[in-house]
Amino acid sequence: MSTIFAFVKIFEKREYAQDFVSGKLFMNTIRSFKEYKDESGELRGDEYEGVVALYQPDKVGELRFGEHIIPASDLAAPIVVQGDNLLAHNVFCIYSLNSRGHETVSSETLSDFKRTIELHDSCFGLGKFCVVILNASQFIERCKSAIEKLNFHGNLGLVDYFNEHEFHGNMPEAKLGYQKRSLFSHQREYRIKIDTNRPEPSPYTLEMGDLSDIAVITTPKEFNAKLELKLPDGSHA
C-alpha cells in the first residue's frame, strides 16, 4: 500500500488558495475535464475522463451498425466507452506526495525518490500559488466527515494510470472515476469524488471547515526548493 506524506493543490489566484485553506473544495464535474481544452499545456483536460472500458482495434473483430460493417483494421484509435452517470460526478483533484513506485527508500535511492515526488515542471502551468497540506491523514478524515454529513455517496483515493495503447477491456468497477492515461502519471493525483445526484450536474463546493491548522500557502517553485527528505540514518536529499 502506498504511503501519502502530504498533498499540494495548485491555484491560478491567491484568493482561490485562500478559499481552499478556509475549507472550500471547489469540485467540477468529471465531464468538464473531459471537455476542457488545454491552451497552455497545463494538462487539465483529458478526453478519456470517465472511461469505463477501452477496446484496442487489433483485439476487436468488427463493428456492426445495422447492415454496415466496420473492420477493426479501419479503426484509427481505441474504442473508448465512458459512463454518462460517472461523468456527472463531481471531483476534487490534488497532487499527492506518495510512495507509489518506491516501496522502499535507501540512501542510494533517496535522490531519485525526491525527484519523483517534486512538482513536475508541467504542473507549473496550473497556477502561481499552491497550498501544501501538511497532515494528509487529517485532511482525508475531514473530507470523509464532510461527505458523510451531507449524506452523499462518495469516495477518495489515488488515481491509477493506464497505457491507452495497451489496455484492453473493462476498467475495475471499484476504481471508476480514478483512471487516467499514463501521460498524466507525473501528476500523482489523489481524487475526492462525490455523487450529488442533482438533476442538472454542475460545479459544487464541498465545505469541510477551516484547514489553516494543517495548510500553508506558497508557490510551486518555492515548494520544490524547500522540499527536503531525511532518512533515520541521517541521509538527506
C-alpha positions as CSV (number, residue, x, y, z in Angstrom):
1,M,0.0,0.0,0.0
2,S,1.3,3.5,-0.9
3,T,2.0,6.0,1.8
4,I,0.8,9.6,1.3
5,F,3.1,12.1,3.0
6,A,1.4,15.4,2.0
7,F,-0.8,17.0,-0.6
8,V,-0.3,20.0,-2.8
9,K,-3.0,21.9,-4.7
10,I,-2.0,24.5,-7.3
11,F,-4.2,27.6,-8.0
12,E,-4.2,30.4,-10.5
13,K,-5.0,33.1,-8.0
14,R,-4.1,33.6,-4.3
15,E,-7.8,34.1,-3.4
16,Y,-8.6,30.6,-4.7
17,A,-5.8,29.2,-2.5
18,Q,-7.2,31.1,0.5
19,D,-10.7,29.7,-0.2
20,F,-9.2,26.2,-0.1
21,V,-7.4,26.9,3.2
22,S,-10.8,28.1,4.6
23,G,-12.2,24.7,3.8
24,K,-13.9,25.3,0.4
25,L,-13.2,22.5,-2.0
26,F,-14.4,23.5,-5.5
27,M,-15.4,20.4,-7.3
28,N,-16.1,20.3,-11.1
29,T,-17.8,17.5,-12.9
30,I,-15.8,14.8,-14.5
31,R,-17.5,15.7,-17.8
32,S,-16.0,19.2,-17.5
33,F,-12.5,17.7,-17.5
34,K,-13.4,15.5,-20.5
35,E,-14.5,18.6,-22.5
36,Y,-11.8,21.0,-21.3
37,K,-9.4,22.1,-23.9
38,D,-5.9,22.9,-22.7
39,E,-4.4,26.0,-24.2
40,S,-1.1,26.4,-22.3
41,G,0.0,22.8,-21.9
42,E,-1.3,22.6,-18.4
43,L,-3.0,19.3,-18.9
44,R,-6.2,20.0,-17.1
45,G,-8.3,18.3,-19.7
46,D,-8.5,14.6,-20.7
47,E,-10.9,13.3,-23.3
48,Y,-10.6,9.9,-21.7
49,E,-12.1,11.1,-18.4
50,G,-15.0,8.9,-17.2
51,V,-13.7,5.9,-19.0
52,V,-15.3,2.6,-18.1
53,A,-13.9,0.4,-20.8
54,L,-11.3,0.6,-23.6
55,Y,-11.0,-1.7,-26.6
56,Q,-8.0,-2.0,-28.8
57,P,-8.7,-2.2,-32.6
58,D,-6.5,-5.3,-33.1
59,K,-8.5,-7.1,-30.4
60,V,-11.9,-6.3,-31.9
61,G,-13.2,-8.4,-34.8
62,E,-15.6,-5.9,-36.4
63,L,-18.3,-3.3,-35.6
64,R,-21.8,-3.6,-36.9
65,F,-24.3,-0.7,-37.3
66,G,-27.3,-2.3,-38.8
67,E,-26.2,-3.6,-42.2
68,H,-22.9,-1.7,-42.1
69,I,-19.7,-3.4,-41.0
70,I,-16.6,-1.6,-40.0
71,P,-13.5,-3.9,-39.9
72,A,-11.2,-3.4,-36.9
73,S,-8.4,-2.6,-39.4
74,D,-10.3,0.6,-40.2
75,L,-10.4,1.9,-36.6
76,A,-7.8,4.7,-36.1
77,A,-7.8,4.6,-32.3
78,P,-9.0,2.6,-29.4
79,I,-12.8,2.5,-28.7
80,V,-13.4,4.5,-25.5
81,V,-16.5,3.8,-23.6
82,Q,-17.5,6.4,-21.0
83,G,-20.2,6.3,-18.4
84,D,-22.8,9.1,-18.6
85,N,-23.6,8.8,-14.9
86,L,-20.0,8.8,-14.0
87,L,-19.3,11.9,-16.0
88,A,-21.9,13.7,-13.8
89,H,-20.0,13.0,-10.6
90,N,-18.0,15.9,-9.0
91,V,-14.3,15.6,-8.2
92,F,-11.6,17.5,-6.4
93,C,-8.1,16.7,-7.7
94,I,-4.9,17.3,-5.7
95,Y,-1.3,16.3,-6.1
96,S,-0.1,13.7,-3.6
97,L,3.4,13.1,-2.4
98,N,3.1,9.3,-2.2
99,S,5.5,6.3,-2.1
100,R,4.0,4.6,-5.2
101,G,6.8,3.1,-7.2
102,H,9.2,3.4,-4.3
103,E,8.0,0.9,-1.7
104,T,11.4,1.1,0.0
105,V,13.8,4.0,0.0
106,S,17.5,3.9,0.9
107,S,20.3,6.5,0.9
108,E,21.2,5.3,-2.7
109,T,17.6,5.9,-4.0
110,L,16.6,8.9,-1.9
111,S,17.5,11.5,-4.6
112,D,15.5,9.6,-7.2
113,F,12.6,9.4,-4.8
114,K,12.8,13.2,-4.2
115,R,12.7,13.8,-7.9
116,T,9.7,11.6,-8.2
117,I,7.6,13.5,-5.7
118,E,8.7,17.0,-6.6
119,L,6.2,19.0,-8.6
120,H,6.8,18.3,-12.2
121,D,7.6,21.3,-14.4
122,S,4.5,20.8,-16.5
123,C,2.4,21.3,-13.3
124,F,3.6,24.9,-13.0
125,G,1.2,25.9,-15.8
126,L,-1.7,25.2,-13.4
127,G,-1.0,28.3,-11.4
128,K,1.3,30.6,-9.5
129,F,0.2,29.6,-6.0
130,C,-0.1,26.3,-4.1
131,V,-1.4,25.1,-0.8
132,V,0.5,22.4,1.0
133,I,-1.5,20.1,3.2
134,L,1.0,19.1,5.9
135,N,-1.2,16.4,7.6
136,A,-2.5,14.1,4.9
137,S,-4.4,11.7,7.2
138,Q,-6.2,14.5,8.9
139,F,-7.2,16.0,5.6
140,I,-8.6,12.7,4.4
141,E,-10.6,12.2,7.6
142,R,-12.1,15.7,7.4
143,C,-13.1,15.1,3.8
144,K,-14.8,11.8,4.7
145,S,-16.6,13.5,7.6
146,A,-17.9,16.4,5.4
147,I,-19.2,13.9,2.8
148,E,-20.9,11.8,5.4
149,K,-22.7,14.8,7.0
150,L,-24.2,15.7,3.6
151,N,-25.2,12.0,3.1
152,F,-23.6,12.0,-0.4
153,H,-22.3,8.8,-1.9
154,G,-18.5,9.5,-2.3
155,N,-15.1,8.0,-2.0
156,L,-11.4,9.0,-2.1
157,G,-8.2,7.5,-3.4
158,L,-5.2,7.7,-5.6
159,V,-5.7,7.8,-9.4
160,D,-4.4,4.8,-11.4
161,Y,-2.7,5.3,-14.7
162,F,-3.1,3.1,-17.8
163,N,-1.4,2.9,-21.2
164,E,-4.2,3.7,-23.7
165,H,-2.2,1.8,-26.4
166,E,-2.1,-1.4,-24.5
167,F,-5.0,-1.6,-22.0
168,H,-8.0,-3.6,-23.3
169,G,-11.2,-4.4,-21.5
170,N,-13.3,-3.0,-18.6
171,M,-11.9,-0.7,-16.0
172,P,-12.0,-2.1,-12.4
173,E,-15.5,-1.4,-11.0
174,A,-14.2,-0.2,-7.7
175,K,-11.9,2.4,-9.4
176,L,-14.2,4.0,-11.9
177,G,-13.5,7.7,-11.9
178,Y,-10.0,7.1,-10.8
179,Q,-8.4,6.1,-14.2
180,K,-6.3,8.4,-16.3
181,R,-3.8,7.9,-19.2
182,S,-0.2,7.3,-18.3
183,L,0.8,10.6,-19.9
184,F,-0.7,12.2,-16.7
185,S,1.2,10.0,-14.3
186,H,3.6,12.7,-13.2
187,Q,0.6,14.5,-11.6
188,R,0.4,11.7,-8.9
189,E,-3.2,12.6,-8.4
190,Y,-5.4,12.0,-5.4
191,R,-9.1,12.4,-6.0
192,I,-12.2,13.1,-3.9
193,K,-15.3,12.0,-5.9
194,I,-18.9,12.6,-4.9
195,D,-22.3,11.9,-6.5
196,T,-24.6,14.8,-5.6
197,N,-27.4,13.2,-7.5
198,R,-28.7,16.5,-8.9
199,P,-30.9,16.7,-12.0
200,E,-28.5,19.1,-13.6
201,P,-24.8,18.3,-12.9
202,S,-22.8,21.4,-12.2
203,P,-19.8,22.6,-10.1
204,Y,-20.1,22.0,-6.4
205,T,-18.3,23.4,-3.4
206,L,-17.7,21.0,-0.6
207,E,-17.5,22.8,2.8
208,M,-15.2,20.9,5.2
209,G,-14.2,23.5,7.7
210,D,-11.0,25.6,8.3
211,L,-7.8,23.9,7.2
212,S,-5.4,26.6,8.4
213,D,-4.0,24.4,11.1
214,I,-2.7,21.9,8.5
215,A,-2.2,24.0,5.5
216,V,0.3,26.7,4.2
217,I,0.2,28.8,1.1
218,T,3.4,29.0,-1.0
219,T,4.4,28.8,-4.7
220,P,5.2,25.7,-6.8
221,K,8.8,26.7,-7.2
222,E,9.3,27.5,-3.6
223,F,7.7,24.2,-2.6
224,N,10.3,22.3,-4.7
225,A,13.1,24.5,-3.4
226,K,12.2,23.9,0.3
227,L,11.3,20.2,0.0
228,E,13.9,18.1,1.9
229,L,13.8,14.4,2.7
230,K,15.7,12.8,5.5
231,L,16.2,9.1,6.5
232,P,16.8,7.9,10.1
233,D,20.4,7.2,9.2
234,G,20.9,10.9,8.5
235,S,20.9,10.6,4.7
236,H,19.1,13.5,3.1
237,A,18.2,15.0,-0.3
